[in-house]
């Protein structure tokens, strides 16, 4: 895209979040450095927290902080294993 963006921008009186949503049929989802950079830039412009929302096949949505992604050198990795350990489910995320 020409301008940085997120799939979801949500806010309440306390918090603003920018969420990039992904799905994966595999146990790993790779995100490009550019994709993450654009999410960071967009979030910064709106004073929002950047998050990755990911739905692995057969699992509920999980939300990962960008710090929870693994830097593989060329990309960032969101794995099912990391998401189950460090990710937040929807109820935890909106609290």
Biopython code that builds the backbone (N, CA, C, O; Angstrom):
import numpy as np
from Bio.PDB.StructureBuilder import StructureBuilder

atoms = [
    (1, "UNK", "N", (0.833, -1.184, 0.000)),
    (1, "UNK", "CA", (0.000, 0.000, 0.000)),
    (1, "UNK", "C", (0.880, 1.251, 0.000)),
    (1, "UNK", "O", (2.040, 1.225, 0.412)),
    (2, "UNK", "N", (0.297, 2.319, -0.466)),
    (2, "UNK", "CA", (1.043, 3.576, -0.550)),
    (2, "UNK", "C", (1.317, 4.172, 0.823)),
    (2, "UNK", "O", (2.391, 4.722, 1.065)),
    (3, "UNK", "N", (0.338, 4.062, 1.722)),
    (3, "UNK", "CA", (0.475, 4.622, 3.067)),
    (3, "UNK", "C", (0.401, 3.496, 4.093)),
    (3, "UNK", "O", (-0.300, 2.506, 3.882)),
    (4, "UNK", "N", (1.120, 3.644, 5.199)),
    (4, "UNK", "CA", (1.044, 2.617, 6.245)),
    (4, "UNK", "C", (-0.384, 2.520, 6.776)),
    (4, "UNK", "O", (-1.095, 3.520, 6.864)),
    (5, "UNK", "N", (-0.785, 1.318, 7.122)),
    (5, "UNK", "CA", (-2.129, 1.118, 7.659)),
    (5, "UNK", "C", (-2.151, -0.136, 8.525)),
    (5, "UNK", "O", (-1.192, -0.907, 8.569)),
    (6, "UNK", "N", (-3.267, -0.312, 9.204)),
    (6, "UNK", "CA", (-3.520, -1.524, 9.984)),
    (6, "UNK", "C", (-4.897, -2.028, 9.577)),
    (6, "UNK", "O", (-5.691, -1.277, 9.011)),
    (7, "UNK", "N", (-5.182, -3.288, 9.858)),
    (7, "UNK", "CA", (-6.492, -3.841, 9.525)),
    (7, "UNK", "C", (-7.573, -3.322, 10.467)),
    (7, "UNK", "O", (-8.709, -3.090, 10.055)),
    (8, "UNK", "N", (-7.205, -3.141, 11.745)),
    (8, "UNK", "CA", (-8.161, -2.684, 12.748)),
    (8, "UNK", "C", (-7.512, -1.597, 13.589)),
    (8, "UNK", "O", (-6.374, -1.739, 14.037)),
    (9, "UNK", "N", (-8.245, -0.511, 13.798)),
    (9, "UNK", "CA", (-7.839, 0.532, 14.726)),
    (9, "UNK", "C", (-8.977, 0.658, 15.720)),
    (9, "UNK", "O", (-10.095, 1.009, 15.342)),
    (10, "UNK", "N", (-8.704, 0.373, 17.001)),
    (10, "UNK", "CA", (-9.744, 0.390, 18.023)),
    (10, "UNK", "C", (-9.259, 1.185, 19.228)),
    (10, "UNK", "O", (-8.065, 1.238, 19.521)),
    (11, "UNK", "N", (-10.215, 1.803, 19.921)),
    (11, "UNK", "CA", (-9.847, 2.614, 21.076)),
    (11, "UNK", "C", (-10.985, 2.668, 22.078)),
    (11, "UNK", "O", (-12.155, 2.484, 21.745)),
    (12, "UNK", "N", (-10.596, 2.929, 23.318)),
    (12, "UNK", "CA", (-11.550, 3.306, 24.348)),
    (12, "UNK", "C", (-10.929, 4.491, 25.085)),
    (12, "UNK", "O", (-9.968, 5.077, 24.587)),
    (13, "UNK", "N", (-11.436, 4.852, 26.227)),
    (13, "UNK", "CA", (-10.918, 6.021, 26.949)),
    (13, "UNK", "C", (-9.493, 5.819, 27.451)),
    (13, "UNK", "O", (-8.794, 6.790, 27.741)),
    (14, "UNK", "N", (-9.064, 4.576, 27.554)),
    (14, "UNK", "CA", (-7.772, 4.264, 28.152)),
    (14, "UNK", "C", (-6.719, 3.862, 27.130)),
    (14, "UNK", "O", (-5.539, 4.165, 27.311)),
    (15, "UNK", "N", (-7.119, 3.196, 26.075)),
    (15, "UNK", "CA", (-6.157, 2.512, 25.215)),
    (15, "UNK", "C", (-6.518, 2.602, 23.737)),
    (15, "UNK", "O", (-7.695, 2.607, 23.376)),
    (16, "UNK", "N", (-5.489, 2.675, 22.882)),
    (16, "UNK", "CA", (-5.646, 2.602, 21.429)),
    (16, "UNK", "C", (-4.785, 1.461, 20.917)),
    (16, "UNK", "O", (-3.630, 1.320, 21.318)),
    (17, "UNK", "N", (-5.345, 0.650, 20.036)),
    (17, "UNK", "CA", (-4.584, -0.458, 19.456)),
    (17, "UNK", "C", (-4.740, -0.456, 17.941)),
    (17, "UNK", "O", (-5.805, -0.141, 17.410)),
    (18, "UNK", "N", (-3.666, -0.811, 17.261)),
    (18, "UNK", "CA", (-3.662, -1.011, 15.814)),
    (18, "UNK", "C", (-3.311, -2.477, 15.602)),
    (18, "UNK", "O", (-2.264, -2.942, 16.053)),
    (19, "UNK", "N", (-4.182, -3.198, 14.918)),
    (19, "UNK", "CA", (-4.014, -4.644, 14.770)),
    (19, "UNK", "C", (-3.885, -5.012, 13.296)),
    (19, "UNK", "O", (-4.706, -4.623, 12.465)),
    (20, "UNK", "N", (-2.848, -5.760, 12.995)),
    (20, "UNK", "CA", (-2.680, -6.370, 11.676)),
    (20, "UNK", "C", (-3.163, -7.808, 11.827)),
    (20, "UNK", "O", (-2.615, -8.554, 12.638)),
    (21, "UNK", "N", (-4.174, -8.212, 11.067)),
    (21, "UNK", "CA", (-4.787, -9.532, 11.199)),
    (21, "UNK", "C", (-4.245, -10.493, 10.149)),
    (21, "UNK", "O", (-4.118, -10.149, 8.974)),
    (22, "UNK", "N", (-3.931, -11.698, 10.596)),
    (22, "UNK", "CA", (-3.382, -12.734, 9.714)),
    (22, "UNK", "C", (-4.043, -14.067, 10.024)),
    (22, "UNK", "O", (-4.509, -14.299, 11.140)),
    (23, "UNK", "N", (-4.078, -14.935, 9.031)),
    (23, "UNK", "CA", (-4.508, -16.318, 9.229)),
    (23, "UNK", "C", (-3.432, -17.230, 8.663)),
    (23, "UNK", "O", (-2.643, -16.832, 7.806)),
    (24, "UNK", "N", (-3.417, -18.463, 9.161)),
    (24, "UNK", "CA", (-2.438, -19.414, 8.654)),
    (24, "UNK", "C", (-2.971, -20.835, 8.772)),
    (24, "UNK", "O", (-3.493, -21.235, 9.812)),
    (25, "UNK", "N", (-2.830, -21.579, 7.701)),
    (25, "UNK", "CA", (-3.168, -23.004, 7.721)),
    (25, "UNK", "C", (-2.000, -23.809, 8.274)),
    (25, "UNK", "O", (-2.170, -24.965, 8.660)),
    (26, "UNK", "N", (-0.816, -23.206, 8.314)),
    (26, "UNK", "CA", (0.387, -23.844, 8.843)),
    (26, "UNK", "C", (0.586, -23.446, 10.303)),
    (26, "UNK", "O", (-0.200, -22.685, 10.867)),
    (27, "UNK", "N", (1.648, -23.971, 10.898)),
    (27, "UNK", "CA", (1.977, -23.624, 12.280)),
    (27, "UNK", "C", (2.893, -22.413, 12.360)),
    (27, "UNK", "O", (3.252, -21.979, 13.455)),
    (28, "UNK", "N", (3.276, -21.861, 11.210)),
    (28, "UNK", "CA", (4.129, -20.684, 11.153)),
    (28, "UNK", "C", (3.545, -19.669, 10.191)),
    (28, "UNK", "O", (3.007, -20.026, 9.143)),
    (29, "UNK", "N", (3.657, -18.404, 10.555)),
    (29, "UNK", "CA", (3.253, -17.318, 9.664)),
    (29, "UNK", "C", (4.404, -16.313, 9.619)),
    (29, "UNK", "O", (4.821, -15.786, 10.650)),
    (30, "UNK", "N", (4.905, -16.060, 8.423)),
    (30, "UNK", "CA", (6.002, -15.109, 8.246)),
    (30, "UNK", "C", (5.435, -13.760, 7.808)),
    (30, "UNK", "O", (4.562, -13.681, 6.944)),
    (31, "UNK", "N", (5.955, -12.709, 8.427)),
    (31, "UNK", "CA", (5.556, -11.350, 8.096)),
    (31, "UNK", "C", (6.796, -10.599, 7.649)),
    (31, "UNK", "O", (7.859, -10.723, 8.258)),
    (32, "UNK", "N", (6.662, -9.825, 6.591)),
    (32, "UNK", "CA", (7.827, -9.113, 6.066)),
    (32, "UNK", "C", (8.233, -7.977, 7.001)),
    (32, "UNK", "O", (7.419, -7.446, 7.757)),
    (33, "UNK", "N", (9.498, -7.627, 6.929)),
    (33, "UNK", "CA", (10.003, -6.504, 7.728)),
    (33, "UNK", "C", (9.265, -5.226, 7.350)),
    (33, "UNK", "O", (8.985, -4.388, 8.207)),
    (34, "UNK", "N", (8.947, -5.077, 6.055)),
    (34, "UNK", "CA", (8.223, -3.895, 5.590)),
    (34, "UNK", "C", (6.830, -3.840, 6.210)),
    (34, "UNK", "O", (6.379, -2.777, 6.636)),
    (35, "UNK", "N", (6.153, -4.974, 6.261)),
    (35, "UNK", "CA", (4.816, -5.055, 6.845)),
    (35, "UNK", "C", (4.832, -4.602, 8.310)),
    (35, "UNK", "O", (3.981, -3.824, 8.741)),
    (36, "UNK", "N", (5.802, -5.098, 9.056)),
    (36, "UNK", "CA", (5.911, -4.742, 10.470)),
    (36, "UNK", "C", (6.313, -3.273, 10.616)),
    (36, "UNK", "O", (5.811, -2.571, 11.494)),
    (37, "UNK", "N", (7.210, -2.818, 9.762)),
    (37, "UNK", "CA", (7.626, -1.415, 9.791)),
    (37, "UNK", "C", (6.451, -0.482, 9.537)),
    (37, "UNK", "O", (6.323, 0.548, 10.199)),
    (38, "UNK", "N", (5.592, -0.833, 8.583)),
    (38, "UNK", "CA", (4.417, -0.014, 8.297)),
    (38, "UNK", "C", (3.435, -0.012, 9.471)),
    (38, "UNK", "O", (2.831, 1.017, 9.773)),
    (39, "UNK", "N", (3.277, -1.157, 10.129)),
    (39, "UNK", "CA", (2.398, -1.222, 11.298)),
    (39, "UNK", "C", (2.947, -0.346, 12.421)),
    (39, "UNK", "O", (2.188, 0.356, 13.088)),
    (40, "UNK", "N", (4.255, -0.385, 12.630)),
    (40, "UNK", "CA", (4.875, 0.462, 13.657)),
    (40, "UNK", "C", (4.669, 1.937, 13.335)),
    (40, "UNK", "O", (4.334, 2.729, 14.216)),
    (41, "UNK", "N", (4.870, 2.304, 12.072)),
    (41, "UNK", "CA", (4.716, 3.700, 11.660)),
    (41, "UNK", "C", (3.269, 4.166, 11.834)),
    (41, "UNK", "O", (3.018, 5.241, 12.380)),
    (42, "UNK", "N", (2.331, 3.358, 11.370)),
    (42, "UNK", "CA", (0.918, 3.693, 11.503)),
    (42, "UNK", "C", (0.544, 3.858, 12.976)),
    (42, "UNK", "O", (-0.125, 4.822, 13.348)),
    (43, "UNK", "N", (0.977, 2.920, 13.804)),
    (43, "UNK", "CA", (0.670, 2.964, 15.232)),
    (43, "UNK", "C", (1.226, 4.215, 15.874)),
    (43, "UNK", "O", (0.563, 4.850, 16.695)),
    (44, "UNK", "N", (2.432, 4.567, 15.504)),
    (44, "UNK", "CA", (3.065, 5.763, 16.043)),
    (44, "UNK", "C", (2.270, 7.023, 15.680)),
    (44, "UNK", "O", (2.083, 7.903, 16.521)),
    (45, "UNK", "N", (1.811, 7.107, 14.449)),
    (45, "UNK", "CA", (1.032, 8.269, 13.997)),
    (45, "UNK", "C", (-0.257, 8.442, 14.796)),
    (45, "UNK", "O", (-0.689, 9.569, 15.039)),
    (46, "UNK", "N", (-0.870, 7.338, 15.204)),
    (46, "UNK", "CA", (-2.129, 7.385, 15.927)),
    (46, "UNK", "C", (-1.976, 7.215, 17.442)),
    (46, "UNK", "O", (-2.970, 7.199, 18.168)),
    (47, "UNK", "N", (-0.740, 7.089, 17.916)),
    (47, "UNK", "CA", (-0.535, 6.889, 19.348)),
    (47, "UNK", "C", (-1.127, 5.584, 19.829)),
    (47, "UNK", "O", (-1.650, 5.499, 20.940)),
    (48, "UNK", "N", (-1.043, 4.560, 18.982)),
    (48, "UNK", "CA", (-1.654, 3.261, 19.287)),
    (48, "UNK", "C", (-0.579, 2.205, 19.531)),
    (48, "UNK", "O", (0.564, 2.346, 19.096)),
    (49, "UNK", "N", (-0.968, 1.153, 20.231)),
    (49, "UNK", "CA", (-0.097, -0.001, 20.445)),
    (49, "UNK", "C", (-0.197, -0.907, 19.214)),
    (49, "UNK", "O", (-1.307, -1.236, 18.796)),
    (50, "UNK", "N", (0.927, -1.320, 18.620)),
    (50, "UNK", "CA", (0.862, -2.230, 17.472)),
    (50, "UNK", "C", (0.752, -3.689, 17.931)),
    (50, "UNK", "O", (1.488, -4.125, 18.816)),
    (51, "UNK", "N", (-0.162, -4.425, 17.329)),
    (51, "UNK", "CA", (-0.390, -5.836, 17.654)),
    (51, "UNK", "C", (-0.603, -6.636, 16.383)),
    (51, "UNK", "O", (-1.035, -6.107, 15.359)),
    (52, "UNK", "N", (-0.293, -7.916, 16.469)),
    (52, "UNK", "CA", (-0.610, -8.872, 15.418)),
    (52, "UNK", "C", (-1.719, -9.773, 15.956)),
    (52, "UNK", "O", (-1.560, -10.406, 17.000)),
    (53, "UNK", "N", (-2.843, -9.828, 15.240)),
    (53, "UNK", "CA", (-3.916, -10.766, 15.550)),
    (53, "UNK", "C", (-3.764, -11.926, 14.577)),
    (53, "UNK", "O", (-3.723, -11.727, 13.363)),
    (54, "UNK", "N", (-3.680, -13.144, 15.118)),
    (54, "UNK", "CA", (-3.434, -14.283, 14.227)),
    (54, "UNK", "C", (-4.354, -15.445, 14.576)),
    (54, "UNK", "O", (-4.562, -15.775, 15.743)),
    (55, "UNK", "N", (-4.893, -16.048, 13.535)),
    (55, "UNK", "CA", (-5.754, -17.225, 13.696)),
    (55, "UNK", "C", (-5.128, -18.376, 12.931)),
    (55, "UNK", "O", (-5.097, -18.393, 11.700)),
    (56, "UNK", "N", (-4.635, -19.331, 13.690)),
    (56, "UNK", "CA", (-4.115, -20.564, 13.109)),
    (56, "UNK", "C", (-5.288, -21.533, 12.949)),
    (56, "UNK", "O", (-6.180, -21.563, 13.797)),
    (57, "UNK", "N", (-5.297, -22.317, 11.885)),
    (57, "UNK", "CA", (-6.383, -23.264, 11.629)),
    (57, "UNK", "C", (-6.646, -24.133, 12.856)),
    (57, "UNK", "O", (-5.726, -24.705, 13.441)),
    (58, "UNK", "N", (-7.918, -24.217, 13.229)),
    (58, "UNK", "CA", (-8.305, -25.047, 14.359)),
    (58, "UNK", "C", (-8.095, -24.402, 15.715)),
    (58, "UNK", "O", (-8.307, -25.047, 16.742)),
    (59, "UNK", "N", (-7.686, -23.149, 15.740)),
    (59, "UNK", "CA", (-7.414, -22.436, 16.993)),
    (59, "UNK", "C", (-8.152, -21.104, 16.994)),
    (59, "UNK", "O", (-8.511, -20.580, 15.939)),
    (60, "UNK", "N", (-8.372, -20.570, 18.176)),
    (60, "UNK", "CA", (-8.994, -19.256, 18.296)),
    (60, "UNK", "C", (-7.985, -18.165, 17.963)),
    (60, "UNK", "O", (-6.784, -18.420, 17.865)),
    (61, "UNK", "N", (-8.488, -16.952, 17.791)),
    (61, "UNK", "CA", (-7.620, -15.802, 17.561)),
    (61, "UNK", "C", (-6.699, -15.599, 18.748)),
    (61, "UNK", "O", (-7.117, -15.730, 19.899)),
    (62, "UNK", "N", (-5.448, -15.279, 18.466)),
    (62, "UNK", "CA", (-4.467, -14.918, 19.493)),
    (62, "UNK", "C", (-3.816, -13.606, 19.077)),
    (62, "UNK", "O", (-3.675, -13.321, 17.888)),
    (63, "UNK", "N", (-3.424, -12.817, 20.060)),
    (63, "UNK", "CA", (-2.868, -11.495, 19.797)),
    (63, "UNK", "C", (-1.450, -11.432, 20.350)),
    (63, "UNK", "O", (-1.202, -11.731, 21.518)),
    (64, "UNK", "N", (-0.525, -11.033, 19.473)),
    (64, "UNK", "CA", (0.892, -10.984, 19.822)),
    (64, "UNK", "C", (1.415, -9.561, 19.768)),
    (64, "UNK", "O", (1.107, -8.805, 18.848)),
    (65, "UNK", "N", (2.204, -9.210, 20.758)),
    (65, "UNK", "CA", (2.963, -7.974, 20.728)),
    (65, "UNK", "C", (4.058, -8.143, 19.682)),
    (65, "UNK", "O", (4.490, -9.266, 19.419)),
    (66, "UNK", "N", (4.506, -7.059, 19.090)),
    (66, "UNK", "CA", (5.596, -7.165, 18.112)),
    (66, "UNK", "C", (6.864, -7.705, 18.754)),
    (66, "UNK", "O", (7.689, -8.315, 18.075)),
    (67, "UNK", "N", (7.031, -7.487, 20.057)),
    (67, "UNK", "CA", (8.197, -8.016, 20.780)),
    (67, "UNK", "C", (8.181, -9.538, 20.849)),
    (67, "UNK", "O", (9.222, -10.161, 21.059)),
    (68, "UNK", "N", (6.996, -10.144, 20.673)),
    (68, "UNK", "CA", (6.872, -11.600, 20.741)),
    (68, "UNK", "C", (7.196, -12.293, 19.420)),
    (68, "UNK", "O", (7.306, -13.518, 19.375)),
    (69, "UNK", "N", (7.350, -11.523, 18.348)),
    (69, "UNK", "CA", (7.695, -12.105, 17.060)),
    (69, "UNK", "C", (9.177, -12.437, 17.026)),
    (69, "UNK", "O", (9.990, -11.735, 17.627)),
    (70, "UNK", "N", (9.524, -13.499, 16.328)),
    (70, "UNK", "CA", (10.925, -13.901, 16.191)),
    (70, "UNK", "C", (11.502, -13.300, 14.903)),
    (70, "UNK", "O", (10.955, -13.483, 13.816)),
    (71, "UNK", "N", (12.606, -12.588, 15.050)),
    (71, "UNK", "CA", (13.290, -12.003, 13.896)),
    (71, "UNK", "C", (14.126, -13.093, 13.243)),
    (71, "UNK", "O", (15.060, -13.611, 13.854)),
    (72, "UNK", "N", (13.794, -13.446, 11.995)),
    (72, "UNK", "CA", (14.523, -14.506, 11.290)),
    (72, "UNK", "C", (15.618, -13.942, 10.383)),
    (72, "UNK", "O", (16.293, -14.692, 9.678)),
    (73, "UNK", "N", (15.788, -12.636, 10.405)),
    (73, "UNK", "CA", (16.765, -11.993, 9.532)),
    (73, "UNK", "C", (16.084, -11.264, 8.401)),
    (73, "UNK", "O", (16.215, -10.046, 8.280)),
    (74, "UNK", "N", (15.354, -11.992, 7.564)),
    (74, "UNK", "CA", (14.631, -11.384, 6.439)),
    (74, "UNK", "C", (13.181, -11.067, 6.765)),
    (74, "UNK", "O", (12.577, -10.189, 6.149)),
    (75, "UNK", "N", (12.623, -11.785, 7.738)),
    (75, "UNK", "CA", (11.212, -11.664, 8.082)),
    (75, "UNK", "C", (11.045, -11.731, 9.592)),
    (75, "UNK", "O", (12.013, -11.855, 10.342)),
    (76, "UNK", "N", (9.787, -11.644, 10.016)),
    (76, "UNK", "CA", (9.425, -11.930, 11.391)),
    (76, "UNK", "C", (8.535, -13.163, 11.378)),
    (76, "UNK", "O", (7.742, -13.357, 10.456)),
    (77, "UNK", "N", (8.668, -13.990, 12.399)),
    (77, "UNK", "CA", (7.922, -15.235, 12.495)),
    (77, "UNK", "C", (6.941, -15.173, 13.657)),
    (77, "UNK", "O", (7.310, -14.835, 14.782)),
    (78, "UNK", "N", (5.696, -15.501, 13.370)),
    (78, "UNK", "CA", (4.681, -15.736, 14.398)),
    (78, "UNK", "C", (4.356, -17.220, 14.298)),
    (78, "UNK", "O", (3.751, -17.664, 13.323)),
    (79, "UNK", "N", (4.750, -17.972, 15.289)),
    (79, "UNK", "CA", (4.490, -19.418, 15.265)),
    (79, "UNK", "C", (3.361, -19.749, 16.228)),
    (79, "UNK", "O", (3.103, -19.012, 17.180)),
    (80, "UNK", "N", (2.700, -20.855, 15.972)),
    (80, "UNK", "CA", (1.643, -21.323, 16.866)),
    (80, "UNK", "C", (2.209, -21.546, 18.260)),
    (80, "UNK", "O", (1.565, -21.209, 19.253)),
    (81, "UNK", "N", (3.400, -22.106, 18.342)),
    (81, "UNK", "CA", (4.027, -22.363, 19.639)),
    (81, "UNK", "C", (4.225, -21.066, 20.424)),
    (81, "UNK", "O", (3.878, -20.998, 21.603)),
    (82, "UNK", "N", (4.772, -20.052, 19.788)),
    (82, "UNK", "CA", (4.987, -18.761, 20.456)),
    (82, "UNK", "C", (3.643, -18.137, 20.832)),
    (82, "UNK", "O", (3.480, -17.612, 21.934)),
    (83, "UNK", "N", (2.685, -18.201, 19.906)),
    (83, "UNK", "CA", (1.374, -17.594, 20.149)),
    (83, "UNK", "C", (0.665, -18.241, 21.343)),
    (83, "UNK", "O", (0.019, -17.551, 22.131)),
    (84, "UNK", "N", (0.785, -19.551, 21.472)),
    (84, "UNK", "CA", (0.131, -20.236, 22.597)),
    (84, "UNK", "C", (0.807, -19.905, 23.925)),
    (84, "UNK", "O", (0.148, -19.915, 24.965)),
    (85, "UNK", "N", (2.087, -19.618, 23.911)),
    (85, "UNK", "CA", (2.815, -19.302, 25.136)),
    (85, "UNK", "C", (2.680, -17.822, 25.504)),
    (85, "UNK", "O", (2.366, -17.488, 26.647)),
    (86, "UNK", "N", (2.917, -16.949, 24.542)),
    (86, "UNK", "CA", (2.995, -15.511, 24.820)),
    (86, "UNK", "C", (1.766, -14.722, 24.390)),
    (86, "UNK", "O", (1.552, -13.605, 24.861)),
    (87, "UNK", "N", (0.961, -15.286, 23.504)),
    (87, "UNK", "CA", (-0.184, -14.559, 22.969)),
    (87, "UNK", "C", (-1.315, -14.422, 23.967)),
    (87, "UNK", "O", (-1.404, -15.157, 24.950)),
    (88, "UNK", "N", (-2.175, -13.457, 23.686)),
    (88, "UNK", "CA", (-3.361, -13.223, 24.500)),
    (88, "UNK", "C", (-4.584, -13.659, 23.723)),
    (88, "UNK", "O", (-4.683, -13.402, 22.523)),
    (89, "UNK", "N", (-5.524, -14.321, 24.399)),
    (89, "UNK", "CA", (-6.785, -14.614, 23.730)),
    (89, "UNK", "C", (-7.613, -13.332, 23.698)),
    (89, "UNK", "O", (-7.209, -12.323, 24.277)),
    (90, "UNK", "N", (-8.757, -13.358, 23.037)),
    (90, "UNK", "CA", (-9.541, -12.138, 22.851)),
    (90, "UNK", "C", (-9.937, -11.493, 24.186)),
    (90, "UNK", "O", (-9.818, -10.278, 24.350)),
    (91, "UNK", "N", (-10.404, -12.299, 25.127)),
    (91, "UNK", "CA", (-10.838, -11.766, 26.420)),
    (91, "UNK", "C", (-9.694, -11.093, 27.160)),
    (91, "UNK", "O", (-9.870, -10.021, 27.739)),
    (92, "UNK", "N", (-8.528, -11.716, 27.145)),
    (92, "UNK", "CA", (-7.358, -11.126, 27.794)),
    (92, "UNK", "C", (-6.925, -9.844, 27.077)),
    (92, "UNK", "O", (-6.513, -8.874, 27.714)),
    (93, "UNK", "N", (-7.021, -9.853, 25.769)),
    (93, "UNK", "CA", (-6.583, -8.705, 24.975)),
    (93, "UNK", "C", (-7.430, -7.466, 25.248)),
    (93, "UNK", "O", (-6.893, -6.361, 25.329)),
    (94, "UNK", "N", (-8.734, -7.629, 25.388)),
    (94, "UNK", "CA", (-9.597, -6.454, 25.555)),
    (94, "UNK", "C", (-9.690, -5.969, 26.997)),
    (94, "UNK", "O", (-10.270, -4.913, 27.249)),
    (95, "UNK", "N", (-9.140, -6.704, 27.938)),
    (95, "UNK", "CA", (-9.164, -6.251, 29.346)),
    (95, "UNK", "C", (-8.255, -5.073, 29.555)),
    (95, "UNK", "O", (-8.151, -4.564, 30.670)),
]
sb = StructureBuilder()
sb.init_structure("model")
sb.init_model(0)
sb.init_chain("A")
sb.init_seg("    ")
for serial, (resi, resn, name, xyz) in enumerate(atoms, 1):
    if name == "N":
        sb.init_residue(resn, " ", resi, " ")
    sb.init_atom(name, np.array(xyz, "f"), 0.0, 1.0, " ", f" {name:<3s}", serial, name[0])
structure = sb.get_structure()
